[in-house]
């Protein structure tokens, strides 16, 4: 049975994970630059963007839970969704 909407939601979930990873990468790179340049302003700018990572974590978590409750995924799909839940927690901590 084809579930094109469900498949699109899974693709969107993966896309949001990549976006969150990019935000965290920017935070790490910016933090490194702030330290090497001794720039307090840059450090404060990076710290102020932490809320973007936190918001992305909440959005992805809500999407995962909605998928689990509504679609009742099994096998590979369920593994992908539960992996996403674990990944976002780690990414958020790394971003801090």
HTML snippet that shows the backbone in 3Dmol.js (N, CA, C, O; Angstrom):
<script src="https://3Dmol.org/build/3Dmol-min.js"></script>
<div id="view" style="width:600px;height:400px;position:relative"></div>
<script>
const pdb = `
ATOM      1  N   UNK A   1       0.842  -1.181   0.000  1.00  0.00           N
ATOM      2  CA  UNK A   1       0.000   0.000   0.000  1.00  0.00           C
ATOM      3  C   UNK A   1       0.886   1.243   0.000  1.00  0.00           C
ATOM      4  O   UNK A   1       1.715   1.427   0.891  1.00  0.00           O
ATOM      5  N   UNK A   2       0.703   2.078  -0.993  1.00  0.00           N
ATOM      6  CA  UNK A   2       1.504   3.292  -1.118  1.00  0.00           C
ATOM      7  C   UNK A   2       1.007   4.351  -0.138  1.00  0.00           C
ATOM      8  O   UNK A   2      -0.195   4.533   0.050  1.00  0.00           O
ATOM      9  N   UNK A   3       1.950   5.035   0.471  1.00  0.00           N
ATOM     10  CA  UNK A   3       1.632   6.108   1.414  1.00  0.00           C
ATOM     11  C   UNK A   3       2.489   7.319   1.058  1.00  0.00           C
ATOM     12  O   UNK A   3       3.458   7.619   1.755  1.00  0.00           O
ATOM     13  N   UNK A   4       2.139   8.011  -0.018  1.00  0.00           N
ATOM     14  CA  UNK A   4       2.997   9.108  -0.487  1.00  0.00           C
ATOM     15  C   UNK A   4       3.139  10.244   0.520  1.00  0.00           C
ATOM     16  O   UNK A   4       4.209  10.845   0.615  1.00  0.00           O
ATOM     17  N   UNK A   5       2.105  10.544   1.257  1.00  0.00           N
ATOM     18  CA  UNK A   5       2.198  11.622   2.249  1.00  0.00           C
ATOM     19  C   UNK A   5       3.153  11.215   3.368  1.00  0.00           C
ATOM     20  O   UNK A   5       3.981  12.011   3.809  1.00  0.00           O
ATOM     21  N   UNK A   6       3.030   9.989   3.814  1.00  0.00           N
ATOM     22  CA  UNK A   6       3.919   9.461   4.860  1.00  0.00           C
ATOM     23  C   UNK A   6       5.364   9.463   4.378  1.00  0.00           C
ATOM     24  O   UNK A   6       6.266   9.865   5.112  1.00  0.00           O
ATOM     25  N   UNK A   7       5.583   9.017   3.149  1.00  0.00           N
ATOM     26  CA  UNK A   7       6.940   9.004   2.590  1.00  0.00           C
ATOM     27  C   UNK A   7       7.517  10.416   2.512  1.00  0.00           C
ATOM     28  O   UNK A   7       8.698  10.625   2.789  1.00  0.00           O
ATOM     29  N   UNK A   8       6.690  11.373   2.139  1.00  0.00           N
ATOM     30  CA  UNK A   8       7.138  12.768   2.082  1.00  0.00           C
ATOM     31  C   UNK A   8       7.479  13.289   3.477  1.00  0.00           C
ATOM     32  O   UNK A   8       8.447  14.031   3.641  1.00  0.00           O
ATOM     33  N   UNK A   9       6.699  12.909   4.470  1.00  0.00           N
ATOM     34  CA  UNK A   9       6.984  13.327   5.840  1.00  0.00           C
ATOM     35  C   UNK A   9       8.306  12.742   6.334  1.00  0.00           C
ATOM     36  O   UNK A   9       9.044  13.410   7.059  1.00  0.00           O
ATOM     37  N   UNK A  10       8.608  11.515   5.953  1.00  0.00           N
ATOM     38  CA  UNK A  10       9.900  10.916   6.313  1.00  0.00           C
ATOM     39  C   UNK A  10      11.045  11.657   5.623  1.00  0.00           C
ATOM     40  O   UNK A  10      12.087  11.894   6.235  1.00  0.00           O
ATOM     41  N   UNK A  11      10.859  12.022   4.361  1.00  0.00           N
ATOM     42  CA  UNK A  11      11.892  12.799   3.655  1.00  0.00           C
ATOM     43  C   UNK A  11      12.088  14.155   4.317  1.00  0.00           C
ATOM     44  O   UNK A  11      13.216  14.625   4.461  1.00  0.00           O
ATOM     45  N   UNK A  12      10.985  14.781   4.718  1.00  0.00           N
ATOM     46  CA  UNK A  12      11.066  16.078   5.389  1.00  0.00           C
ATOM     47  C   UNK A  12      11.794  15.942   6.731  1.00  0.00           C
ATOM     48  O   UNK A  12      12.578  16.816   7.102  1.00  0.00           O
ATOM     49  N   UNK A  13      11.540  14.864   7.447  1.00  0.00           N
ATOM     50  CA  UNK A  13      12.229  14.613   8.714  1.00  0.00           C
ATOM     51  C   UNK A  13      13.739  14.543   8.491  1.00  0.00           C
ATOM     52  O   UNK A  13      14.512  15.155   9.229  1.00  0.00           O
ATOM     53  N   UNK A  14      14.145  13.803   7.482  1.00  0.00           N
ATOM     54  CA  UNK A  14      15.575  13.683   7.188  1.00  0.00           C
ATOM     55  C   UNK A  14      16.167  15.020   6.784  1.00  0.00           C
ATOM     56  O   UNK A  14      17.300  15.334   7.147  1.00  0.00           O
ATOM     57  N   UNK A  15      15.412  15.805   6.038  1.00  0.00           N
ATOM     58  CA  UNK A  15      15.867  17.124   5.626  1.00  0.00           C
ATOM     59  C   UNK A  15      16.058  18.047   6.832  1.00  0.00           C
ATOM     60  O   UNK A  15      17.031  18.797   6.902  1.00  0.00           O
ATOM     61  N   UNK A  16      15.122  17.983   7.771  1.00  0.00           N
ATOM     62  CA  UNK A  16      15.232  18.809   8.978  1.00  0.00           C
ATOM     63  C   UNK A  16      16.424  18.389   9.832  1.00  0.00           C
ATOM     64  O   UNK A  16      17.061  19.232  10.464  1.00  0.00           O
ATOM     65  N   UNK A  17      16.728  17.104   9.856  1.00  0.00           N
ATOM     66  CA  UNK A  17      17.917  16.640  10.573  1.00  0.00           C
ATOM     67  C   UNK A  17      19.182  17.253   9.969  1.00  0.00           C
ATOM     68  O   UNK A  17      20.083  17.679  10.692  1.00  0.00           O
ATOM     69  N   UNK A  18      19.236  17.291   8.650  1.00  0.00           N
ATOM     70  CA  UNK A  18      20.386  17.890   7.974  1.00  0.00           C
ATOM     71  C   UNK A  18      20.470  19.378   8.305  1.00  0.00           C
ATOM     72  O   UNK A  18      21.555  19.896   8.567  1.00  0.00           O
ATOM     73  N   UNK A  19      19.331  20.064   8.294  1.00  0.00           N
ATOM     74  CA  UNK A  19      19.310  21.490   8.642  1.00  0.00           C
ATOM     75  C   UNK A  19      19.822  21.716  10.061  1.00  0.00           C
ATOM     76  O   UNK A  19      20.598  22.639  10.310  1.00  0.00           O
ATOM     77  N   UNK A  20      19.385  20.874  10.981  1.00  0.00           N
ATOM     78  CA  UNK A  20      19.845  21.008  12.370  1.00  0.00           C
ATOM     79  C   UNK A  20      21.339  20.754  12.450  1.00  0.00           C
ATOM     80  O   UNK A  20      22.051  21.456  13.169  1.00  0.00           O
ATOM     81  N   UNK A  21      21.819  19.762  11.726  1.00  0.00           N
ATOM     82  CA  UNK A  21      23.252  19.494  11.692  1.00  0.00           C
ATOM     83  C   UNK A  21      24.034  20.689  11.165  1.00  0.00           C
ATOM     84  O   UNK A  21      25.107  21.006  11.676  1.00  0.00           O
ATOM     85  N   UNK A  22      23.500  21.351  10.144  1.00  0.00           N
ATOM     86  CA  UNK A  22      24.156  22.544   9.606  1.00  0.00           C
ATOM     87  C   UNK A  22      24.196  23.677  10.631  1.00  0.00           C
ATOM     88  O   UNK A  22      25.201  24.377  10.751  1.00  0.00           O
ATOM     89  N   UNK A  23      23.103  23.852  11.366  1.00  0.00           N
ATOM     90  CA  UNK A  23      23.088  24.884  12.407  1.00  0.00           C
ATOM     91  C   UNK A  23      24.156  24.607  13.469  1.00  0.00           C
ATOM     92  O   UNK A  23      24.855  25.515  13.919  1.00  0.00           O
ATOM     93  N   UNK A  24      24.265  23.344  13.856  1.00  0.00           N
ATOM     94  CA  UNK A  24      25.263  22.968  14.866  1.00  0.00           C
ATOM     95  C   UNK A  24      26.675  23.160  14.313  1.00  0.00           C
ATOM     96  O   UNK A  24      27.565  23.630  15.022  1.00  0.00           O
ATOM     97  N   UNK A  25      26.875  22.798  13.058  1.00  0.00           N
ATOM     98  CA  UNK A  25      28.188  22.995  12.425  1.00  0.00           C
ATOM     99  C   UNK A  25      28.565  24.475  12.417  1.00  0.00           C
ATOM    100  O   UNK A  25      29.710  24.830  12.696  1.00  0.00           O
ATOM    101  N   UNK A  26      27.603  25.329  12.098  1.00  0.00           N
ATOM    102  CA  UNK A  26      27.856  26.766  12.105  1.00  0.00           C
ATOM    103  C   UNK A  26      28.213  27.255  13.509  1.00  0.00           C
ATOM    104  O   UNK A  26      29.082  28.111  13.676  1.00  0.00           O
ATOM    105  N   UNK A  27      27.532  26.699  14.518  1.00  0.00           N
ATOM    106  CA  UNK A  27      27.808  27.088  15.901  1.00  0.00           C
ATOM    107  C   UNK A  27      29.226  26.685  16.303  1.00  0.00           C
ATOM    108  O   UNK A  27      29.934  27.453  16.956  1.00  0.00           O
ATOM    109  N   UNK A  28      29.631  25.495  15.917  1.00  0.00           N
ATOM    110  CA  UNK A  28      30.979  25.027  16.263  1.00  0.00           C
ATOM    111  C   UNK A  28      32.027  25.870  15.551  1.00  0.00           C
ATOM    112  O   UNK A  28      32.996  26.318  16.165  1.00  0.00           O
ATOM    113  N   UNK A  29      31.833  26.084  14.261  1.00  0.00           N
ATOM    114  CA  UNK A  29      32.783  26.881  13.484  1.00  0.00           C
ATOM    115  C   UNK A  29      32.864  28.305  14.033  1.00  0.00           C
ATOM    116  O   UNK A  29      33.953  28.851  14.213  1.00  0.00           O
ATOM    117  N   UNK A  30      31.704  28.896  14.295  1.00  0.00           N
ATOM    118  CA  UNK A  30      31.679  30.253  14.834  1.00  0.00           C
ATOM    119  C   UNK A  30      32.326  30.350  16.201  1.00  0.00           C
ATOM    120  O   UNK A  30      33.016  31.326  16.496  1.00  0.00           O
ATOM    121  N   UNK A  31      32.110  29.347  17.036  1.00  0.00           N
ATOM    122  CA  UNK A  31      32.722  29.337  18.370  1.00  0.00           C
ATOM    123  C   UNK A  31      34.232  29.250  18.267  1.00  0.00           C
ATOM    124  O   UNK A  31      34.956  29.939  18.986  1.00  0.00           O
ATOM    125  N   UNK A  32      34.699  28.403  17.373  1.00  0.00           N
ATOM    126  CA  UNK A  32      36.139  28.269  17.172  1.00  0.00           C
ATOM    127  C   UNK A  32      36.737  29.596  16.701  1.00  0.00           C
ATOM    128  O   UNK A  32      37.785  30.017  17.191  1.00  0.00           O
ATOM    129  N   UNK A  33      36.081  30.240  15.766  1.00  0.00           N
ATOM    130  CA  UNK A  33      36.555  31.540  15.269  1.00  0.00           C
ATOM    131  C   UNK A  33      36.549  32.584  16.378  1.00  0.00           C
ATOM    132  O   UNK A  33      37.487  33.371  16.496  1.00  0.00           O
ATOM    133  N   UNK A  34      35.491  32.594  17.192  1.00  0.00           N
ATOM    134  CA  UNK A  34      35.408  33.560  18.288  1.00  0.00           C
ATOM    135  C   UNK A  34      36.553  33.379  19.268  1.00  0.00           C
ATOM    136  O   UNK A  34      37.129  34.355  19.748  1.00  0.00           O
ATOM    137  N   UNK A  35      36.883  32.129  19.565  1.00  0.00           N
ATOM    138  CA  UNK A  35      37.972  31.858  20.505  1.00  0.00           C
ATOM    139  C   UNK A  35      39.319  32.230  19.903  1.00  0.00           C
ATOM    140  O   UNK A  35      40.135  32.885  20.551  1.00  0.00           O
ATOM    141  N   UNK A  36      39.551  31.809  18.656  1.00  0.00           N
ATOM    142  CA  UNK A  36      40.864  32.098  18.043  1.00  0.00           C
ATOM    143  C   UNK A  36      41.065  33.583  17.801  1.00  0.00           C
ATOM    144  O   UNK A  36      42.196  34.068  17.843  1.00  0.00           O
ATOM    145  N   UNK A  37      39.978  34.319  17.547  1.00  0.00           N
ATOM    146  CA  UNK A  37      40.086  35.764  17.318  1.00  0.00           C
ATOM    147  C   UNK A  37      39.951  36.553  18.617  1.00  0.00           C
ATOM    148  O   UNK A  37      40.215  37.755  18.650  1.00  0.00           O
ATOM    149  N   UNK A  38      39.548  35.884  19.668  1.00  0.00           N
ATOM    150  CA  UNK A  38      39.323  36.562  20.939  1.00  0.00           C
ATOM    151  C   UNK A  38      38.171  37.554  20.858  1.00  0.00           C
ATOM    152  O   UNK A  38      38.206  38.599  21.508  1.00  0.00           O
ATOM    153  N   UNK A  39      37.163  37.240  20.074  1.00  0.00           N
ATOM    154  CA  UNK A  39      36.051  38.153  19.827  1.00  0.00           C
ATOM    155  C   UNK A  39      34.866  37.829  20.732  1.00  0.00           C
ATOM    156  O   UNK A  39      34.188  36.815  20.564  1.00  0.00           O
ATOM    157  N   UNK A  40      34.640  38.715  21.689  1.00  0.00           N
ATOM    158  CA  UNK A  40      33.509  38.547  22.599  1.00  0.00           C
ATOM    159  C   UNK A  40      32.200  38.760  21.838  1.00  0.00           C
ATOM    160  O   UNK A  40      31.217  38.058  22.077  1.00  0.00           O
ATOM    161  N   UNK A  41      32.189  39.722  20.930  1.00  0.00           N
ATOM    162  CA  UNK A  41      30.974  39.990  20.152  1.00  0.00           C
ATOM    163  C   UNK A  41      30.557  38.774  19.331  1.00  0.00           C
ATOM    164  O   UNK A  41      29.379  38.420  19.287  1.00  0.00           O
ATOM    165  N   UNK A  42      31.526  38.141  18.686  1.00  0.00           N
ATOM    166  CA  UNK A  42      31.229  36.947  17.881  1.00  0.00           C
ATOM    167  C   UNK A  42      30.711  35.822  18.780  1.00  0.00           C
ATOM    168  O   UNK A  42      29.778  35.109  18.410  1.00  0.00           O
ATOM    169  N   UNK A  43      31.311  35.665  19.949  1.00  0.00           N
ATOM    170  CA  UNK A  43      30.867  34.633  20.890  1.00  0.00           C
ATOM    171  C   UNK A  43      29.425  34.889  21.327  1.00  0.00           C
ATOM    172  O   UNK A  43      28.629  33.954  21.414  1.00  0.00           O
ATOM    173  N   UNK A  44      29.091  36.133  21.597  1.00  0.00           N
ATOM    174  CA  UNK A  44      27.724  36.459  22.002  1.00  0.00           C
ATOM    175  C   UNK A  44      26.736  36.227  20.857  1.00  0.00           C
ATOM    176  O   UNK A  44      25.604  35.797  21.081  1.00  0.00           O
ATOM    177  N   UNK A  45      27.172  36.514  19.635  1.00  0.00           N
ATOM    178  CA  UNK A  45      26.325  36.284  18.464  1.00  0.00           C
ATOM    179  C   UNK A  45      26.019  34.793  18.315  1.00  0.00           C
ATOM    180  O   UNK A  45      24.879  34.400  18.069  1.00  0.00           O
ATOM    181  N   UNK A  46      27.056  33.976  18.468  1.00  0.00           N
ATOM    182  CA  UNK A  46      26.874  32.521  18.358  1.00  0.00           C
ATOM    183  C   UNK A  46      25.960  32.020  19.474  1.00  0.00           C
ATOM    184  O   UNK A  46      25.073  31.202  19.231  1.00  0.00           O
ATOM    185  N   UNK A  47      26.171  32.503  20.682  1.00  0.00           N
ATOM    186  CA  UNK A  47      25.348  32.073  21.817  1.00  0.00           C
ATOM    187  C   UNK A  47      23.886  32.471  21.621  1.00  0.00           C
ATOM    188  O   UNK A  47      22.985  31.735  22.024  1.00  0.00           O
ATOM    189  N   UNK A  48      23.648  33.622  21.010  1.00  0.00           N
ATOM    190  CA  UNK A  48      22.270  34.069  20.805  1.00  0.00           C
ATOM    191  C   UNK A  48      21.534  33.203  19.778  1.00  0.00           C
ATOM    192  O   UNK A  48      20.305  33.144  19.792  1.00  0.00           O
ATOM    193  N   UNK A  49      22.277  32.529  18.887  1.00  0.00           N
ATOM    194  CA  UNK A  49      21.654  31.661  17.883  1.00  0.00           C
ATOM    195  C   UNK A  49      21.346  30.268  18.416  1.00  0.00           C
ATOM    196  O   UNK A  49      20.804  29.432  17.692  1.00  0.00           O
ATOM    197  N   UNK A  50      21.687  30.015  19.677  1.00  0.00           N
ATOM    198  CA  UNK A  50      21.418  28.693  20.272  1.00  0.00           C
ATOM    199  C   UNK A  50      19.929  28.371  20.269  1.00  0.00           C
ATOM    200  O   UNK A  50      19.546  27.205  20.172  1.00  0.00           O
ATOM    201  N   UNK A  51      19.095  29.390  20.375  1.00  0.00           N
ATOM    202  CA  UNK A  51      17.654  29.159  20.392  1.00  0.00           C
ATOM    203  C   UNK A  51      17.164  28.553  19.080  1.00  0.00           C
ATOM    204  O   UNK A  51      16.168  27.830  19.068  1.00  0.00           O
ATOM    205  N   UNK A  52      17.853  28.838  17.974  1.00  0.00           N
ATOM    206  CA  UNK A  52      17.487  28.225  16.694  1.00  0.00           C
ATOM    207  C   UNK A  52      17.658  26.709  16.743  1.00  0.00           C
ATOM    208  O   UNK A  52      16.809  25.960  16.258  1.00  0.00           O
ATOM    209  N   UNK A  53      18.755  26.273  17.330  1.00  0.00           N
ATOM    210  CA  UNK A  53      19.013  24.830  17.468  1.00  0.00           C
ATOM    211  C   UNK A  53      17.983  24.209  18.405  1.00  0.00           C
ATOM    212  O   UNK A  53      17.464  23.126  18.135  1.00  0.00           O
ATOM    213  N   UNK A  54      17.693  24.895  19.501  1.00  0.00           N
ATOM    214  CA  UNK A  54      16.705  24.378  20.452  1.00  0.00           C
ATOM    215  C   UNK A  54      15.321  24.261  19.808  1.00  0.00           C
ATOM    216  O   UNK A  54      14.616  23.274  20.020  1.00  0.00           O
ATOM    217  N   UNK A  55      14.940  25.261  19.029  1.00  0.00           N
ATOM    218  CA  UNK A  55      13.642  25.238  18.355  1.00  0.00           C
ATOM    219  C   UNK A  55      13.584  24.112  17.326  1.00  0.00           C
ATOM    220  O   UNK A  55      12.568  23.430  17.196  1.00  0.00           O
ATOM    221  N   UNK A  56      14.675  23.924  16.602  1.00  0.00           N
ATOM    222  CA  UNK A  56      14.718  22.854  15.602  1.00  0.00           C
ATOM    223  C   UNK A  56      14.578  21.498  16.289  1.00  0.00           C
ATOM    224  O   UNK A  56      13.905  20.605  15.774  1.00  0.00           O
ATOM    225  N   UNK A  57      15.217  21.343  17.456  1.00  0.00           N
ATOM    226  CA  UNK A  57      15.088  20.084  18.204  1.00  0.00           C
ATOM    227  C   UNK A  57      13.632  19.824  18.570  1.00  0.00           C
ATOM    228  O   UNK A  57      13.127  18.715  18.391  1.00  0.00           O
ATOM    229  N   UNK A  58      12.964  20.847  19.082  1.00  0.00           N
ATOM    230  CA  UNK A  58      11.555  20.682  19.468  1.00  0.00           C
ATOM    231  C   UNK A  58      10.682  20.349  18.259  1.00  0.00           C
ATOM    232  O   UNK A  58       9.795  19.499  18.344  1.00  0.00           O
ATOM    233  N   UNK A  59      10.934  21.016  17.143  1.00  0.00           N
ATOM    234  CA  UNK A  59      10.146  20.764  15.931  1.00  0.00           C
ATOM    235  C   UNK A  59      10.320  19.320  15.438  1.00  0.00           C
ATOM    236  O   UNK A  59       9.347  18.643  15.106  1.00  0.00           O
ATOM    237  N   UNK A  60      11.561  18.874  15.400  1.00  0.00           N
ATOM    238  CA  UNK A  60      11.834  17.516  14.918  1.00  0.00           C
ATOM    239  C   UNK A  60      11.252  16.479  15.879  1.00  0.00           C
ATOM    240  O   UNK A  60      10.690  15.472  15.450  1.00  0.00           O
ATOM    241  N   UNK A  61      11.390  16.730  17.159  1.00  0.00           N
ATOM    242  CA  UNK A  61      10.832  15.796  18.139  1.00  0.00           C
ATOM    243  C   UNK A  61       9.317  15.687  17.970  1.00  0.00           C
ATOM    244  O   UNK A  61       8.766  14.587  17.998  1.00  0.00           O
ATOM    245  N   UNK A  62       8.651  16.816  17.797  1.00  0.00           N
ATOM    246  CA  UNK A  62       7.191  16.802  17.602  1.00  0.00           C
ATOM    247  C   UNK A  62       6.818  16.051  16.326  1.00  0.00           C
ATOM    248  O   UNK A  62       5.841  15.302  16.306  1.00  0.00           O
ATOM    249  N   UNK A  63       7.598  16.253  15.259  1.00  0.00           N
ATOM    250  CA  UNK A  63       7.337  15.556  14.000  1.00  0.00           C
ATOM    251  C   UNK A  63       7.498  14.043  14.192  1.00  0.00           C
ATOM    252  O   UNK A  63       6.677  13.265  13.706  1.00  0.00           O
ATOM    253  N   UNK A  64       8.544  13.632  14.893  1.00  0.00           N
ATOM    254  CA  UNK A  64       8.778  12.200  15.129  1.00  0.00           C
ATOM    255  C   UNK A  64       7.634  11.580  15.916  1.00  0.00           C
ATOM    256  O   UNK A  64       7.131  10.516  15.554  1.00  0.00           O
ATOM    257  N   UNK A  65       7.230  12.233  16.977  1.00  0.00           N
ATOM    258  CA  UNK A  65       6.158  11.686  17.808  1.00  0.00           C
ATOM    259  C   UNK A  65       4.845  11.632  17.035  1.00  0.00           C
ATOM    260  O   UNK A  65       4.077  10.680  17.174  1.00  0.00           O
ATOM    261  N   UNK A  66       4.589  12.657  16.218  1.00  0.00           N
ATOM    262  CA  UNK A  66       3.379  12.661  15.401  1.00  0.00           C
ATOM    263  C   UNK A  66       3.385  11.496  14.414  1.00  0.00           C
ATOM    264  O   UNK A  66       2.365  10.837  14.211  1.00  0.00           O
ATOM    265  N   UNK A  67       4.542  11.253  13.807  1.00  0.00           N
ATOM    266  CA  UNK A  67       4.657  10.132  12.869  1.00  0.00           C
ATOM    267  C   UNK A  67       4.433   8.796  13.565  1.00  0.00           C
ATOM    268  O   UNK A  67       3.746   7.921  13.037  1.00  0.00           O
ATOM    269  N   UNK A  68       5.007   8.646  14.735  1.00  0.00           N
ATOM    270  CA  UNK A  68       4.852   7.385  15.473  1.00  0.00           C
ATOM    271  C   UNK A  68       3.388   7.165  15.866  1.00  0.00           C
ATOM    272  O   UNK A  68       2.854   6.068  15.707  1.00  0.00           O
ATOM    273  N   UNK A  69       2.758   8.200  16.373  1.00  0.00           N
ATOM    274  CA  UNK A  69       1.381   8.051  16.843  1.00  0.00           C
ATOM    275  C   UNK A  69       0.387   7.883  15.700  1.00  0.00           C
ATOM    276  O   UNK A  69      -0.542   7.080  15.792  1.00  0.00           O
ATOM    277  N   UNK A  70       0.581   8.637  14.632  1.00  0.00           N
ATOM    278  CA  UNK A  70      -0.386   8.619  13.538  1.00  0.00           C
ATOM    279  C   UNK A  70      -0.181   7.464  12.563  1.00  0.00           C
ATOM    280  O   UNK A  70      -1.147   6.853  12.105  1.00  0.00           O
ATOM    281  N   UNK A  71       1.075   7.168  12.248  1.00  0.00           N
ATOM    282  CA  UNK A  71       1.367   6.204  11.190  1.00  0.00           C
ATOM    283  C   UNK A  71       1.735   4.809  11.694  1.00  0.00           C
ATOM    284  O   UNK A  71       1.687   3.843  10.932  1.00  0.00           O
ATOM    285  N   UNK A  72       2.099   4.698  12.962  1.00  0.00           N
ATOM    286  CA  UNK A  72       2.514   3.429  13.540  1.00  0.00           C
ATOM    287  C   UNK A  72       3.548   2.711  12.657  1.00  0.00           C
ATOM    288  O   UNK A  72       3.306   1.607  12.168  1.00  0.00           O
ATOM    289  N   UNK A  73       4.703   3.361  12.466  1.00  0.00           N
ATOM    290  CA  UNK A  73       5.722   2.777  11.577  1.00  0.00           C
ATOM    291  C   UNK A  73       6.319   1.500  12.166  1.00  0.00           C
ATOM    292  O   UNK A  73       6.295   1.278  13.376  1.00  0.00           O
ATOM    293  N   UNK A  74       6.852   0.671  11.274  1.00  0.00           N
ATOM    294  CA  UNK A  74       7.516  -0.560  11.686  1.00  0.00           C
ATOM    295  C   UNK A  74       8.840  -0.671  10.949  1.00  0.00           C
ATOM    296  O   UNK A  74       9.110   0.071  10.004  1.00  0.00           O
ATOM    297  N   UNK A  75       9.649  -1.602  11.394  1.00  0.00           N
ATOM    298  CA  UNK A  75      10.918  -1.963  10.747  1.00  0.00           C
ATOM    299  C   UNK A  75      11.807  -0.745  10.518  1.00  0.00           C
ATOM    300  O   UNK A  75      12.066   0.022  11.445  1.00  0.00           O
ATOM    301  N   UNK A  76      12.269  -0.569   9.293  1.00  0.00           N
ATOM    302  CA  UNK A  76      13.259   0.468   8.970  1.00  0.00           C
ATOM    303  C   UNK A  76      12.732   1.870   9.273  1.00  0.00           C
ATOM    304  O   UNK A  76      13.475   2.717   9.769  1.00  0.00           O
ATOM    305  N   UNK A  77      11.466   2.117   8.980  1.00  0.00           N
ATOM    306  CA  UNK A  77      10.912   3.445   9.248  1.00  0.00           C
ATOM    307  C   UNK A  77      10.934   3.768  10.737  1.00  0.00           C
ATOM    308  O   UNK A  77      11.277   4.884  11.125  1.00  0.00           O
ATOM    309  N   UNK A  78      10.577   2.814  11.559  1.00  0.00           N
ATOM    310  CA  UNK A  78      10.594   3.031  13.001  1.00  0.00           C
ATOM    311  C   UNK A  78      12.026   3.251  13.488  1.00  0.00           C
ATOM    312  O   UNK A  78      12.267   4.095  14.351  1.00  0.00           O
ATOM    313  N   UNK A  79      12.960   2.506  12.947  1.00  0.00           N
ATOM    314  CA  UNK A  79      14.371   2.693  13.317  1.00  0.00           C
ATOM    315  C   UNK A  79      14.844   4.082  12.911  1.00  0.00           C
ATOM    316  O   UNK A  79      15.562   4.733  13.670  1.00  0.00           O
ATOM    317  N   UNK A  80      14.459   4.542  11.741  1.00  0.00           N
ATOM    318  CA  UNK A  80      14.846   5.882  11.293  1.00  0.00           C
ATOM    319  C   UNK A  80      14.289   6.961  12.227  1.00  0.00           C
ATOM    320  O   UNK A  80      14.995   7.901  12.592  1.00  0.00           O
ATOM    321  N   UNK A  81      13.046   6.818  12.600  1.00  0.00           N
ATOM    322  CA  UNK A  81      12.417   7.818  13.458  1.00  0.00           C
ATOM    323  C   UNK A  81      13.025   7.813  14.854  1.00  0.00           C
ATOM    324  O   UNK A  81      13.297   8.876  15.413  1.00  0.00           O
ATOM    325  N   UNK A  82      13.243   6.629  15.425  1.00  0.00           N
ATOM    326  CA  UNK A  82      13.846   6.583  16.765  1.00  0.00           C
ATOM    327  C   UNK A  82      15.305   7.049  16.726  1.00  0.00           C
ATOM    328  O   UNK A  82      15.786   7.655  17.684  1.00  0.00           O
ATOM    329  N   UNK A  83      16.002   6.775  15.636  1.00  0.00           N
ATOM    330  CA  UNK A  83      17.371   7.288  15.487  1.00  0.00           C
ATOM    331  C   UNK A  83      17.354   8.807  15.441  1.00  0.00           C
ATOM    332  O   UNK A  83      18.216   9.457  16.032  1.00  0.00           O
ATOM    333  N   UNK A  84      16.384   9.373  14.745  1.00  0.00           N
ATOM    334  CA  UNK A  84      16.266  10.834  14.672  1.00  0.00           C
ATOM    335  C   UNK A  84      16.069  11.428  16.064  1.00  0.00           C
ATOM    336  O   UNK A  84      16.653  12.461  16.389  1.00  0.00           O
ATOM    337  N   UNK A  85      15.250  10.780  16.879  1.00  0.00           N
ATOM    338  CA  UNK A  85      15.034  11.263  18.245  1.00  0.00           C
ATOM    339  C   UNK A  85      16.330  11.271  19.051  1.00  0.00           C
ATOM    340  O   UNK A  85      16.572  12.185  19.839  1.00  0.00           O
ATOM    341  N   UNK A  86      17.150  10.263  18.853  1.00  0.00           N
ATOM    342  CA  UNK A  86      18.432  10.208  19.564  1.00  0.00           C
ATOM    343  C   UNK A  86      19.421  11.228  19.002  1.00  0.00           C
ATOM    344  O   UNK A  86      20.151  11.875  19.752  1.00  0.00           O
ATOM    345  N   UNK A  87      19.436  11.362  17.700  1.00  0.00           N
ATOM    346  CA  UNK A  87      20.376  12.280  17.054  1.00  0.00           C
ATOM    347  C   UNK A  87      20.112  13.718  17.463  1.00  0.00           C
ATOM    348  O   UNK A  87      21.054  14.463  17.732  1.00  0.00           O
ATOM    349  N   UNK A  88      18.846  14.123  17.517  1.00  0.00           N
ATOM    350  CA  UNK A  88      18.564  15.517  17.837  1.00  0.00           C
ATOM    351  C   UNK A  88      19.008  15.877  19.249  1.00  0.00           C
ATOM    352  O   UNK A  88      19.435  17.002  19.506  1.00  0.00           O
ATOM    353  N   UNK A  89      18.906  14.913  20.161  1.00  0.00           N
ATOM    354  CA  UNK A  89      19.369  15.161  21.527  1.00  0.00           C
ATOM    355  C   UNK A  89      20.873  15.420  21.543  1.00  0.00           C
ATOM    356  O   UNK A  89      21.347  16.353  22.191  1.00  0.00           O
ATOM    357  N   UNK A  90      21.610  14.587  20.827  1.00  0.00           N
ATOM    358  CA  UNK A  90      23.060  14.759  20.774  1.00  0.00           C
ATOM    359  C   UNK A  90      23.452  16.048  20.052  1.00  0.00           C
ATOM    360  O   UNK A  90      24.354  16.763  20.489  1.00  0.00           O
ATOM    361  N   UNK A  91      22.772  16.337  18.949  1.00  0.00           N
ATOM    362  CA  UNK A  91      23.085  17.572  18.213  1.00  0.00           C
ATOM    363  C   UNK A  91      22.823  18.804  19.069  1.00  0.00           C
ATOM    364  O   UNK A  91      23.606  19.755  19.047  1.00  0.00           O
ATOM    365  N   UNK A  92      21.738  18.792  19.816  1.00  0.00           N
ATOM    366  CA  UNK A  92      21.423  19.939  20.659  1.00  0.00           C
ATOM    367  C   UNK A  92      22.506  20.144  21.716  1.00  0.00           C
ATOM    368  O   UNK A  92      22.899  21.277  21.997  1.00  0.00           O
ATOM    369  N   UNK A  93      22.976  19.068  22.289  1.00  0.00           N
ATOM    370  CA  UNK A  93      24.047  19.171  23.297  1.00  0.00           C
ATOM    371  C   UNK A  93      25.346  19.664  22.668  1.00  0.00           C
ATOM    372  O   UNK A  93      26.054  20.485  23.251  1.00  0.00           O
ATOM    373  N   UNK A  94      25.650  19.163  21.489  1.00  0.00           N
ATOM    374  CA  UNK A  94      26.859  19.604  20.785  1.00  0.00           C
ATOM    375  C   UNK A  94      26.757  21.089  20.467  1.00  0.00           C
ATOM    376  O   UNK A  94      27.728  21.832  20.607  1.00  0.00           O
ATOM    377  N   UNK A  95      25.568  21.517  20.037  1.00  0.00           N
ATOM    378  CA  UNK A  95      25.360  22.919  19.704  1.00  0.00           C
ATOM    379  C   UNK A  95      25.518  23.848  20.879  1.00  0.00           C
ATOM    380  O   UNK A  95      25.896  25.007  20.709  1.00  0.00           O
ATOM    381  N   UNK A  96      25.231  23.350  22.084  1.00  0.00           N
ATOM    382  CA  UNK A  96      25.400  24.178  23.283  1.00  0.00           C
ATOM    383  C   UNK A  96      26.866  24.460  23.519  1.00  0.00           C
ATOM    384  O   UNK A  96      27.216  25.142  24.483  1.00  0.00           O
TER     385      UNK A  96
END
`;
const viewer = $3Dmol.createViewer("view");
viewer.addModel(pdb, "pdb");
viewer.setStyle({}, {cartoon: {color: "spectrum"}});
viewer.zoomTo();
viewer.render();
</script>
